[in-house]
Amino acid sequence: MEDGMIYRIPAGGGAPSGTPFDPLTPDSGDPGMPPVNDRLWGIAVHNKQVYYAVWNTGYAGDEGKIRRVDLDATGAIIPSTDMEILAVPGETPGASNWSAIHIPVADIEISADGQRMILAQRGQRDWGGGFIASANHAGRVFVAQWDTSISSWGITNTLQSGNSWGRGETYGGADFGMEGGVQEELIWCSSADTADSMGPHGIQGVRITDFPSVSAIVDYSYRVPYDPDYTTSGPDYKGVGGDIDIMQDPQDVRCVEIEVRDIECPEEEGAPFSIDVTLTNLSGQAVKYLWFTPCPADELPGSAITGTPNPDDIIEIPGAGIPDGGTYTQNITLPTSVSGEKFCLRLTMLDSTGEECCTEKFCFDLPNCDCLEVIDQSVTCEPQPNGLIKYTIELTVLNLTNFNGSAGFDFAHATFLPPSGFVDASVEPSPNPIPPGGIGTVEACYIGLPGSLCVSFAVHDSDLVECCSQEICIELPECGGEPELPDTCKLDDLIPCRPNADGGGLVATASYTICNNSSVPRTYTWSATSISDPACPVTLPPSAFSPASGTIGPVPPGGCVTIPIQINCEGLEPGFCAAYQICAVITPDLEPICCTGKVFAPEEGAVVIGGDPSEPVAVPVGGSATTELLLENTSNELVTADFVISDTAGILGVREGLADTVAGNVYRISVSLGPGEVYPVDLLLTRFDDGTNSPDFTSLQIHRLYGGDRVISSERLFSVSVRLSRSREGEVPFGIRRIALLAQPEPLLELTIATRLGRTYRVRESIDLIQWDDAACSVLDGVINRDGTFTGTGGEVICGVPCEVTDPRRFFMVVENP
């Protein structure tokens, strides 16, 4: 960084290779940092190209720049290919940015397919003229996307990291991360104040699908503090945030995914283990032969063993073999002498010519067959009124204690450890006892939620002297297809204070809704209180709420009830806000159901947004609903303003009436308002989802944009609740039910779509879940309408979409119109 040059460093260490690349003004050779606009910081290499960031001030008019230069076959930089590819949105000059004089891009990361770029800023203070001190409260994380239609990069999403004052908190480090076994689902960044203004500093992980399209703080993310002892009261230990790099486990890039699904203990003394190995071919070509061999000693994990399986020769796969992406299950056996050990093997996959496709090591734990074997298990379920599920677990157990020539012992007691969640963690088997060599059942009751439950299952003799145990995992299913959810409440997130109709000062009216998700009617007791919030320092007195408490109910099962609450804003100066909380309880021994909201007093002359406060608009699955917003110019001058309207869950399409043919997740509107003018905006909200696992509510939020087409800042002015209604009893929601890829005669993706009679449907596609385009869909035995939609039949419709088999990934959604 001292001379503004880019160096090539050998991977094995040593002196730099070749001639350094000096892309901008030639270095003078003087000691010290190069001048601003000639410094370089963030850098990344992808597909024989070097991406680097130029350290400008980072403010509008002197935005940070991203440049790119190519490498030749030897890795040497080709100076003639150097070019600017992107300007980073600048901060507003004069904005309060925690003494940050410069806000350069300090880190660049490129996705594996080269289509997405992360840019992380790091604010810098001028201490001693070197701009070397961090001003971490003034940095954002940007996502840039390669637009193939115009062959250029553009900023698509902006995160204000942390959860404090809304200018971003990044330390300048970012990287792609995995979630649920899928690469590049998350973006991690180093950040200050991840909870509030009292810290903690740490790292923050945000799903790419949750990255805001307009610069904003996100509500949902992973937050990992540097200080594990942090509480909501601090202490605000700073730490020294910096770069983030996530190392990729070599197992995550395997050419085959191997799963040991079933291990059966020997049926008699001296017999082998029987093991079913299921593999998924990820090699990129068809596999015709398999070969299981012992694992080399130098590749064995600590205490693991290896040996020769049966079959020990090459195995031919029937037919054409295992296609790329296909799965296959092969049974092998192992000698019984390895009971209770971690066992490792190597699997080699070969194509039809015998060339090696790949070789992978895999390890698994063999059960201790001197004790017991769970030879079968079953689970039944029953929803509970509190939202949990009662599971009845039945295990069929084989007593193996008499194997290897010993006398063995009876199973008279069984225990599940840890006991948490079990109604009775210690139970008796049937029959009691289960004799050595015999088979019996053990039944237990567990209260919890769906998922994988792994416990130690221990058995004991009648005197609790002899015992043995084995770890078992039980899959707890969803009950009735969908678990019963806990009760929920919702408040309008952000409401402006407006003059009272009777002229009695500023008031705000918020809608408070509570939903009963149990199977019985419920009555709730609620109360409203002001709460502390660093961004909203004003505390409201109890008298500000009208009413301040009360009861709601009885609310029927599956129903929701909304009440209006008027808030007196007398204590709020223009530009200030206050946070509050409403909590409801059913009985004193249950946890309260709480939700929060904010009210604010608009600045004098601001554009104020209002709506109907009586009840949240409800949007049913597969349907639409309308709502009206009122934009009011409270100034004495003409105001031209741009607004962006979206929902926080990202599952609503927004448009102004049926005149707009396409509903997008983000809707932009530009208006000119005369002095005192009130402009009504009638919005049509459409559900994009099929109702599966959807939340009870989302929020419709409105941001005002500043800075013209190149958006550099925004201000959230309004956020109200929208209820996401569920399907009617017995009604099958629309949605994509099955997907099939056909390779012949031309690559085609077949989408089987459940439809409703008379509704029209449109298929949309995306490569990144951010930019969605209409898909060219052909309907089997049907007709495509002139606008590209098709009409539902009340049953399933098969839609064919052209595709390329080389596409790394592609996402589809179906949109239903009334």
ZAMARGU-4260 file (C-alpha; in steps of 0.2 Angstrom, whole numbers, plus 5000, padded with zeros to 4 digits):
<rodrens>
0) 5000/5000/5000 | 5015/5012/5003 | 5019/5014/4985 | 5002/5011/4976 | 5008/4995/4967
5) 5002/4978/4965 | 5014/4963/4968 | 5014/4945/4964 | 5019/4934/4979 | 5024/4916/4976
10) 5012/4904/4985 | 5027/4895/4993 | 5034/4912/4999 | 5050/4921/4994 | 5053/4937/4984
15) 5039/4945/4973 | 5038/4938/4955 | 5040/4949/4940 | 5038/4968/4938 | 5026/4976/4950
20) 5011/4984/4942 | 5009/5003/4945 | 4991/5006/4938 | 4989/5025/4941 | 5001/5039/4944
25) 5019/5032/4944 | 5026/5031/4962 | 5038/5045/4966 | 5049/5034/4978 | 5046/5046/4992
30) 5042/5037/5009 | 5024/5037/5015 | 5007/5034/5008 | 5003/5039/4990 | 4991/5053/4988
35) 4972/5050/4989 | 4965/5044/4972 | 4982/5034/4969 | 4981/5022/4984 | 4975/5004/4982
40) 4967/4993/4995 | 4954/4980/4992 | 4960/4966/4980 | 4954/4950/4973 | 4959/4937/4959
45) 4946/4928/4949 | 4947/4919/4932 | 4964/4926/4927 | 4959/4944/4932 | 4964/4955/4946
50) 4950/4966/4954 | 4956/4981/4965 | 4949/4996/4973 | 4956/5014/4972 | 4956/5023/4988
55) 4946/5039/4985 | 4937/5049/4998 | 4922/5039/4996 | 4910/5054/4995 | 4899/5059/4981
60) 4909/5067/4968 | 4925/5057/4973 | 4917/5039/4974 | 4928/5024/4976 | 4932/5015/4960
65) 4934/4997/4956 | 4946/4992/4942 | 4951/4976/4933 | 4967/4970/4924 | 4970/4954/4916
70) 4983/4940/4919 | 4992/4931/4905 | 4995/4912/4905 | 5010/4913/4917 | 5000/4924/4929
75) 5009/4940/4924 | 4999/4956/4924 | 4995/4963/4907 | 4995/4983/4910 | 4986/4987/4893
80) 4970/4978/4899 | 4968/4989/4915 | 4951/4997/4915 | 4938/5005/4927 | 4923/4994/4929
85) 4913/5001/4943 | 4910/5016/4954 | 4905/5013/4972 | 4890/5024/4978 | 4897/5039/4988
90) 4891/5045/5005 | 4883/5063/5006 | 4896/5076/5008 | 4895/5084/5025 | 4885/5069/5033
95) 4890/5065/5050 | 4901/5049/5048 | 4910/5048/5065 | 4925/5058/5060 | 4928/5047/5044
100) 4937/5058/5032 | 4939/5044/5019 | 4928/5028/5016 | 4937/5017/5005 | 4934/4999/4999
105) 4945/4988/5009 | 4940/4971/5004 | 4934/4963/4988 | 4927/4945/4986 | 4921/4937/4969
110) 4908/4923/4969 | 4913/4906/4962 | 4904/4909/4945 | 4911/4927/4944 | 4893/4935/4943
115) 4893/4943/4960 | 4905/4954/4969 | 4906/4960/4988 | 4913/4977/4992 | 4916/4981/5010
120) 4921/4998/5016 | 4931/5004/5030 | 4930/5022/5037 | 4947/5030/5041 | 4951/5045/5052
125) 4965/5057/5049 | 4976/5055/5064 | 4993/5062/5061 | 4990/5065/5042 | 4991/5046/5038
130) 4972/5041/5038 | 4977/5025/5047 | 4965/5025/5061 | 4948/5016/5059 | 4932/5025/5060
135) 4921/5010/5059 | 4905/5018/5061 | 4905/5024/5043 | 4906/5009/5032 | 4894/4999/5022
140) 4894/4982/5012 | 4889/4982/4994 | 4884/4968/4982 | 4888/4971/4964 | 4880/4960/4950
145) 4887/4957/4932 | 4873/4961/4920 | 4875/4950/4905 | 4863/4960/4894 | 4874/4976/4894
150) 4891/4967/4899 | 4894/4978/4914 | 4894/4978/4933 | 4881/4987/4944 | 4877/4989/4963
155) 4861/4980/4967 | 4861/4979/4986 | 4868/4989/5001 | 4869/4983/5019 | 4871/4995/5033
160) 4880/4982/5045 | 4877/4982/5063 | 4861/4988/5072 | 4866/5005/5079 | 4864/5022/5070
165) 4861/5018/5052 | 4877/5023/5043 | 4885/5006/5042 | 4897/4998/5055 | 4909/4988/5044
170) 4928/4986/5048 | 4931/4982/5029 | 4931/4963/5029 | 4919/4952/5020 | 4917/4935/5013
175) 4904/4922/5006 | 4899/4909/5018 | 4889/4893/5018 | 4872/4889/5026 | 4863/4872/5026
180) 4877/4864/5016 | 4875/4876/5002 | 4890/4888/4997 | 4888/4907/4995 | 4871/4908/5004
185) 4878/4920/5017 | 4889/4936/5017 | 4899/4938/5032 | 4907/4955/5037 | 4917/4962/5052
190) 4906/4975/5061 | 4905/4986/5076 | 4889/4988/5087 | 4880/4972/5080 | 4866/4974/5094
195) 4865/4992/5098 | 4876/5007/5102 | 4883/4997/5117 | 4891/4985/5105 | 4896/4971/5104
200) 4909/4972/5090 | 4911/4956/5080 | 4906/4948/5064 | 4888/4948/5056 | 4881/4935/5043
205) 4867/4940/5032 | 4858/4929/5019 | 4861/4936/5001 | 4842/4935/4999 | 4840/4947/5014
210) 4852/4960/5008 | 4843/4976/5006 | 4840/4983/4988 | 4840/5000/4996 | 4853/5004/5009
215) 4847/4999/5026 | 4849/4989/5042 | 4842/4971/5042 | 4831/4964/5055 | 4837/4946/5054
220) 4855/4940/5053 | 4869/4930/5062 | 4879/4940/5075 | 4894/4933/5083 | 4902/4945/5096
225) 4921/4945/5099 | 4918/4946/5118 | 4908/4930/5123 | 4903/4938/5139 | 4893/4953/5131
230) 4876/4957/5137 | 4863/4970/5131 | 4871/4981/5144 | 4888/4980/5137 | 4903/4981/5141
235) 4907/4989/5124 | 4923/4980/5121 | 4929/4986/5104 | 4941/4973/5098 | 4951/4976/5082
240) 4940/4972/5067 | 4948/4968/5050 | 4947/4956/5036 | 4937/4940/5035 | 4942/4925/5025
245) 4932/4908/5027 | 4942/4893/5023 | 4933/4880/5012 | 4933/4862/5019 | 4940/4851/5005
250) 4925/4840/5009 | 4913/4854/5003 | 4920/4852/4985 | 4920/4833/4984 | 4916/4824/4967
255) 4905/4812/4977 | 4894/4814/4992 | 4894/4798/5002 | 4881/4794/5016 | 4881/4778/5026
260) 4863/4776/5029 | 4861/4759/5037 | 4872/4748/5048 | 4866/4731/5053 | 4875/4722/5067
265) 4880/4704/5064 | 4865/4692/5065 | 4876/4679/5074 | 4893/4677/5081 | 4907/4679/5068
270) 4895/4686/5055 | 4900/4702/5046 | 4892/4720/5048 | 4880/4724/5033 | 4882/4742/5028
275) 4872/4752/5015 | 4882/4766/5007 | 4872/4779/4997 | 4882/4790/4985 | 4878/4805/4974
280) 4889/4807/4959 | 4896/4825/4958 | 4910/4821/4946 | 4903/4829/4931 | 4902/4813/4921
285) 4893/4796/4921 | 4900/4783/4933 | 4901/4765/4927 | 4912/4756/4941 | 4914/4757/4959
290) 4929/4751/4969 | 4930/4751/4989 | 4948/4749/4996 | 4956/4751/5013 | 4961/4769/5017
295) 4980/4773/5018 | 4987/4774/5035 | 4993/4792/5033 | 4975/4797/5029 | 4967/4790/5044
300) 4960/4801/5058 | 4966/4798/5075 | 4961/4781/5083 | 4952/4776/5066 | 4955/4760/5058
305) 4953/4753/5041 | 4951/4736/5032 | 4946/4726/5017 | 4927/4727/5013 | 4917/4714/5003
310) 4916/4715/4989 | 4934/4720/4987 | 4935/4720/4968 | 4928/4732/4955 | 4909/4733/4955
315) 4900/4736/4939 | 4885/4748/4939 | 4870/4741/4929 | 4864/4750/4913 | 4872/4766/4908
320) 4879/4769/4926 | 4876/4783/4938 | 4873/4800/4929 | 4880/4816/4935 | 4869/4821/4950
325) 4862/4804/4951 | 4862/4793/4967 | 4865/4775/4970 | 4866/4763/4985 | 4878/4749/4987
330) 4879/4736/5000 | 4896/4731/5008 | 4901/4720/5023 | 4914/4722/5036 | 4922/4709/5048
335) 4913/4708/5065 | 4930/4711/5074 | 4929/4730/5071 | 4914/4732/5082 | 4913/4749/5091
340) 4927/4757/5080 | 4928/4772/5068 | 4931/4764/5051 | 4937/4773/5036 | 4937/4767/5017
345) 4941/4774/5001 | 4929/4775/4986 | 4935/4776/4968 | 4923/4780/4954 | 4927/4775/4936
350) 4919/4780/4920 | 4915/4767/4906 | 4933/4768/4899 | 4941/4764/4916 | 4948/4782/4918
355) 4948/4788/4936 | 4933/4800/4939 | 4938/4803/4958 | 4943/4795/4974 | 4936/4800/4991
360) 4939/4795/5009 | 4924/4792/5020 | 4923/4787/5038 | 4909/4781/5049 | 4906/4774/5067
365) 4902/4756/5069 | 4890/4752/5083 | 4895/4742/5098 | 4887/4726/5095 | 4892/4718/5111
370) 4877/4727/5119 | 4862/4731/5108 | 4855/4736/5091 | 4840/4747/5087 | 4833/4737/5073
375) 4817/4748/5070 | 4810/4764/5076 | 4793/4773/5073 | 4786/4790/5078 | 4768/4797/5080
380) 4764/4815/5084 | 4750/4825/5091 | 4750/4845/5091 | 4749/4854/5108 | 4740/4870/5111
385) 4756/4879/5116 | 4763/4876/5098 | 4774/4861/5103 | 4772/4843/5097 | 4770/4828/5107
390) 4780/4813/5100 | 4777/4795/5104 | 4793/4786/5100 | 4794/4767/5099 | 4811/4758/5097
395) 4813/4739/5093 | 4828/4733/5102 | 4839/4717/5100 | 4848/4712/5116 | 4866/4707/5110
400) 4875/4706/5127 | 4877/4687/5124 | 4887/4688/5109 | 4906/4684/5109 | 4902/4670/5121
405) 4897/4679/5136 | 4882/4676/5147 | 4874/4693/5144 | 4861/4702/5155 | 4843/4706/5154
410) 4837/4723/5149 | 4825/4729/5163 | 4826/4748/5162 | 4830/4760/5147 | 4835/4778/5149
415) 4836/4793/5137 | 4850/4805/5140 | 4850/4820/5141 | 4832/4819/5148 | 4827/4837/5143
420) 4810/4836/5133 | 4806/4818/5138 | 4790/4816/5149 | 4799/4801/5158 | 4817/4799/5153
425) 4818/4782/5161 | 4805/4769/5155 | 4803/4750/5156 | 4804/4739/5140 | 4791/4727/5134
430) 4792/4712/5138 | 4801/4716/5154 | 4815/4710/5154 | 4822/4708/5136 | 4833/4693/5138
435) 4850/4691/5130 | 4847/4687/5111 | 4829/4693/5113 | 4819/4707/5105 | 4808/4719/5113
440) 4801/4737/5112 | 4804/4753/5122 | 4791/4767/5121 | 4795/4785/5127 | 4785/4802/5125
445) 4795/4818/5120 | 4788/4836/5119 | 4797/4847/5106 | 4798/4853/5088 | 4802/4844/5071
450) 4820/4840/5068 | 4833/4827/5071 | 4834/4821/5090 | 4851/4813/5094 | 4852/4805/5112
455) 4862/4792/5121 | 4850/4777/5123 | 4856/4767/5139 | 4849/4750/5145 | 4852/4742/5162
460) 4848/4726/5171 | 4836/4725/5185 | 4848/4730/5199 | 4855/4744/5189 | 4873/4736/5189
465) 4875/4730/5172 | 4872/4743/5158 | 4878/4749/5141 | 4873/4763/5129 | 4872/4768/5111
470) 4869/4785/5102 | 4854/4785/5092 | 4846/4799/5081 | 4827/4800/5078 | 4819/4811/5065
475) 4804/4820/5072 | 4792/4824/5058 | 4781/4839/5056 | 4764/4835/5063 | 4749/4835/5050
480) 4761/4842/5037 | 4764/4858/5047 | 4768/4861/5065 | 4756/4872/5076 | 4764/4889/5078
485) 4766/4899/5094 | 4754/4914/5095 | 4760/4930/5087 | 4758/4949/5088 | 4762/4963/5077
490) 4763/4982/5078 | 4765/4995/5065 | 4784/4997/5064 | 4786/5015/5061 | 4771/5028/5061
495) 4773/5047/5060 | 4764/5059/5072 | 4751/5070/5064 | 4740/5084/5069 | 4725/5077/5079
500) 4708/5079/5070 | 4701/5090/5085 | 4717/5101/5084 | 4724/5095/5101 | 4742/5092/5095
505) 4752/5078/5087 | 4746/5060/5089 | 4750/5043/5080 | 4738/5029/5079 | 4745/5012/5078
510) 4737/4995/5074 | 4741/4981/5087 | 4736/4964/5081 | 4737/4947/5091 | 4734/4930/5082
515) 4729/4914/5091 | 4738/4900/5083 | 4732/4887/5095 | 4717/4875/5094 | 4707/4883/5108
520) 4699/4900/5110 | 4710/4912/5120 | 4709/4929/5129 | 4724/4940/5131 | 4729/4953/5144
525) 4740/4967/5136 | 4749/4983/5142 | 4759/4996/5133 | 4776/5004/5139 | 4790/5015/5132
530) 4806/5006/5130 | 4824/5012/5128 | 4832/5013/5110 | 4848/5021/5106 | 4841/5028/5090
535) 4825/5035/5099 | 4831/5043/5115 | 4814/5050/5120 | 4804/5040/5134 | 4785/5041/5133
540) 4775/5042/5149 | 4761/5029/5152 | 4748/5042/5150 | 4754/5044/5131 | 4745/5028/5127
545) 4726/5028/5125 | 4722/5014/5130 | 4738/5009/5139 | 4731/4991/5144 | 4716/4980/5142
550) 4710/4963/5136 | 4707/4956/5119 | 4696/4941/5116 | 4691/4928/5116 | 4701/4926/5100
555) 4695/4910/5090 | 4707/4897/5085 | 4717/4902/5070 | 4710/4920/5071 | 4717/4937/5074
560) 4710/4953/5082 | 4716/4971/5079 | 4714/4986/5091 | 4719/5004/5087 | 4730/5012/5100
565) 4732/5031/5100 | 4749/5038/5106 | 4751/5056/5111 | 4767/5064/5104 | 4767/5079/5114
570) 4785/5075/5121 | 4793/5073/5104 | 4802/5087/5095 | 4803/5088/5076 | 4815/5074/5070
575) 4815/5064/5086 | 4807/5047/5089 | 4801/5035/5103 | 4801/5017/5104 | 4788/5007/5113
580) 4782/4989/5117 | 4766/4980/5119 | 4766/4963/5128 | 4751/4951/5130 | 4749/4936/5141
585) 4737/4922/5142 | 4741/4916/5160 | 4755/4923/5172 | 4765/4907/5171 | 4767/4908/5152
590) 4780/4919/5143 | 4773/4935/5137 | 4770/4938/5118 | 4779/4955/5114 | 4781/4966/5099
595) 4788/4983/5097 | 4786/4999/5086 | 4791/5017/5084 | 4783/5034/5082 | 4792/5050/5076
600) 4788/5068/5074 | 4792/5073/5056 | 4804/5088/5053 | 4795/5104/5048 | 4791/5104/5030
605) 4794/5086/5027 | 4784/5074/5017 | 4773/5064/5029 | 4766/5047/5024 | 4749/5040/5032
610) 4737/5026/5029 | 4722/5018/5036 | 4726/5014/5054 | 4710/5004/5057 | 4717/4986/5053
615) 4731/4979/5043 | 4727/4974/5026 | 4726/4955/5023 | 4733/4947/5008 | 4728/4929/5005
620) 4738/4915/4998 | 4737/4916/4979 | 4727/4932/4980 | 4729/4951/4981 | 4723/4966/4991
625) 4723/4984/4990 | 4728/4998/5002 | 4729/5017/5001 | 4744/5028/5006 | 4743/5047/5008
630) 4758/5057/5004 | 4757/5074/5011 | 4768/5089/5008 | 4768/5099/5024 | 4780/5113/5017
635) 4775/5129/5008 | 4785/5124/4992 | 4784/5112/4978 | 4792/5096/4982 | 4798/5082/4970
640) 4802/5066/4978 | 4806/5048/4974 | 4800/5034/4985 | 4803/5015/4986 | 4789/5004/4992
645) 4793/4986/4998 | 4789/4973/5011 | 4801/4966/5024 | 4798/4948/5021 | 4801/4949/5002
650) 4786/4939/4997 | 4774/4953/4991 | 4773/4960/4974 | 4769/4979/4974 | 4761/4989/4960
655) 4748/5003/4957 | 4733/4994/4952 | 4730/4982/4937 | 4737/4995/4925 | 4755/4989/4930
660) 4756/4972/4922 | 4771/4966/4933 | 4772/4966/4952 | 4790/4968/4958 | 4797/4965/4976
665) 4802/4984/4975 | 4791/4997/4968 | 4797/5015/4964 | 4786/5030/4963 | 4791/5048/4959
670) 4778/5062/4963 | 4778/5081/4963 | 4768/5088/4977 | 4762/5106/4978 | 4762/5116/4995
675) 4750/5107/5007 | 4745/5094/4994 | 4740/5077/4999 | 4743/5063/4985 | 4734/5047/4987
680) 4743/5031/4981 | 4732/5015/4978 | 4743/5000/4979 | 4739/4982/4974 | 4748/4969/4984
685) 4750/4952/4977 | 4757/4936/4986 | 4772/4928/4978 | 4773/4913/4990 | 4762/4898/4991
690) 4759/4899/5010 | 4771/4886/5015 | 4779/4890/5032 | 4775/4909/5029 | 4775/4921/5044
695) 4758/4928/5050 | 4764/4946/5045 | 4776/4956/5035 | 4778/4975/5035 | 4775/4987/5020
700) 4789/5000/5021 | 4792/5016/5012 | 4809/5024/5010 | 4812/5041/5002 | 4827/5042/4991
705) 4840/5056/4989 | 4853/5058/4976 | 4844/5055/4959 | 4846/5039/4949 | 4863/5034/4958
710) 4855/5032/4975 | 4867/5036/4989 | 4856/5037/5004 | 4838/5034/5009 | 4826/5038/5024
715) 4813/5026/5030 | 4797/5036/5033 | 4783/5023/5036 | 4781/5005/5040 | 4764/4997/5043
720) 4759/4979/5046 | 4752/4967/5032 | 4744/4951/5037 | 4748/4936/5027 | 4732/4926/5027
725) 4732/4907/5026 | 4723/4896/5014 | 4705/4891/5018 | 4703/4874/5025 | 4704/4860/5012
730) 4710/4872/4998 | 4726/4868/4989 | 4737/4883/4986 | 4745/4886/4969 | 4763/4883/4967
735) 4777/4873/4959 | 4774/4855/4964 | 4787/4846/4954 | 4803/4850/4943 | 4810/4838/4929
740) 4825/4842/4918 | 4823/4834/4900 | 4839/4833/4890 | 4831/4828/4873 | 4828/4834/4860
745) 4833/4851/4867 | 4836/4855/4886 | 4819/4859/4894 | 4814/4861/4912 | 4797/4855/4916
750) 4787/4864/4930 | 4772/4855/4936 | 4761/4869/4943 | 4745/4868/4954 | 4733/4881/4948
755) 4716/4887/4952 | 4702/4888/4940 | 4701/4905/4931 | 4716/4913/4938 | 4731/4918/4927
760) 4749/4913/4930 | 4766/4919/4925 | 4783/4910/4927 | 4798/4921/4932 | 4816/4915/4933
765) 4832/4922/4942 | 4850/4917/4943 | 4853/4926/4960 | 4836/4928/4969 | 4838/4947/4966
770) 4834/4951/4948 | 4819/4942/4941 | 4814/4941/4923 | 4799/4933/4914 | 4802/4916/4908
775) 4797/4909/4891 | 4785/4896/4896 | 4776/4884/4884 | 4761/4874/4891 | 4758/4856/4887
780) 4741/4854/4879 | 4737/4872/4883 | 4738/4890/4876 | 4749/4904/4882 | 4740/4921/4883
785) 4747/4936/4872 | 4755/4943/4888 | 4765/4928/4892 | 4753/4921/4905 | 4743/4905/4905
790) 4726/4902/4913 | 4723/4890/4927 | 4713/4874/4925 | 4709/4870/4943 | 4722/4856/4942
795) 4740/4854/4938 | 4748/4862/4922 | 4764/4857/4915 | 4775/4872/4909 | 4791/4870/4899
800) 4805/4882/4901 | 4820/4882/4889 | 4837/4880/4899 | 4855/4876/4897 | 4862/4861/4905
805) 4878/4870/4909 | 4868/4883/4920 | 4876/4882/4937 | 4859/4886/4945 | 4843/4894/4941
810) 4828/4899/4952 | 4809/4899/4947 | 4794/4907/4955 | 4776/4907/4949 | 4765/4922/4951
815) 4746/4921/4952 | 4735/4935/4946 | 4717/4937/4950
</rodrens>
